Amino acid sequence: MSIEFEIRPNPQPVSDLERAALLTDPGFGRVFSDHMVTVRYAEGKGWYDPRVEPRAPIAIDPASAVLHYAQEIFEGLKAYHAHDGSVTMFRPDANAARFRRSAERMAMAPLPEDLFLASLDELVRIDRQWIPTDEGGSLYLRPFMFASEVFLGVKPSSDYLYVVIASAVGSYFKGGVKPVALWVSQDYTRSAPGGTGAAKCGGNYAASLSAQAEAAERGCDQVVFLDAVERRYVEELGGMNVFFVYDDGTMVTPALTGTILPGITRDSILTLARDRGMTVVERPYSFDEWRTDAESGKLREAFACGTAAVITPIGRVAFPDGEFTMTGTEVTERLRRELVDIQRGRAADPYGWVHRVI
Ligand SMILES: *Cc1c(COP(=O)(O)O)cnc(C)c1O
């Protein structure tokens, strides 16, 4: 199926000079491109009016369902200038599939995957000048969808608006990779069995912010959540999955049980590590095990992974009774380099992960 987007170019795009200034140090999530994609859905009619249009505020009725009952999902992925001069994205088909699964969990209309993929290509093509050219920079794409029916009754919405915006982002690690410090939350959990932990929905993030604030108070960068039932097993951070690296070269990562977000970076690392002959076990991993093995030195390294930072070493881990620190970064650095090299087109792509846009 070919999908025809109506293209309405921005009549007042940001000037070359101003854009160049914005792209010198964009940070994360504050510098936006000139356009956005919108596609509407109505029950009985399906998806309609796919458009590329000037980025602008969206008027929504105060009774729109999303403002009351939070039917909202999103995705996050990046477009890059690859080594050979082409413009690429990393595994967008996996984001399309996850977006559909998130929609199904939240009782929303699933967006056809080819429409999702076409929408990203359209936005990247029209806003390609917003892709930073410096090492480590990228155009972060944020597809999202929300319930737009004007009705206060509690039920799945009959109308949805799907939008894609793009934000120029700089290298996550300006001035070198710095290990993150984590706070192990005791009072808060992120998701429970049967809940929405495996869906990429805004509500999960809203629920994580009190714990994140607590981490900041303790001088930590991020929270690590334990399972909601026993408060024993490590799940993930607020927005990144975790891996543990042992001195015999094996790795452990928490199994996907329905309460953990199935990260595409996580999946890519599993594939890469196993192809390199490493043993990677997906299983329940308790905080006690983490602490004991880090203290004995058997556990050399731990890292967090997700699209924004790719792979970040974990340094200090704080909890109410104390803290411990892991200092190894060798395997973490190697996996990070191998994955980034595939993403940026500097290494062969045997898995067909890189999607060429231009
Ligand atoms: C998006 C996300 C991740 C990481 O997923 P990637 O596909 O690797 O970017 C991990 N945990 C949560 C809660 C997330 O929302």
The ligand as an ORCA input file, in Angstrom:
! r2SCAN-3c Opt
* xyz 0 1
  C      11.671      3.325     25.835
  C      11.978      2.653     27.106
  C      13.111      1.827     27.277
  C      14.172      1.654     26.226
  O      13.697      1.206     25.014
  P      14.538      1.400     23.680
  O      13.682      0.816     22.625
  O      15.817      0.675     23.852
  O      14.752      2.877     23.525
  C      13.260      1.170     28.487
  N      12.371      1.332     29.491
  C      11.292      2.137     29.371
  C      10.354      2.261     30.514
  C      11.058      2.807     28.171
  O       9.981      3.600     28.076
*
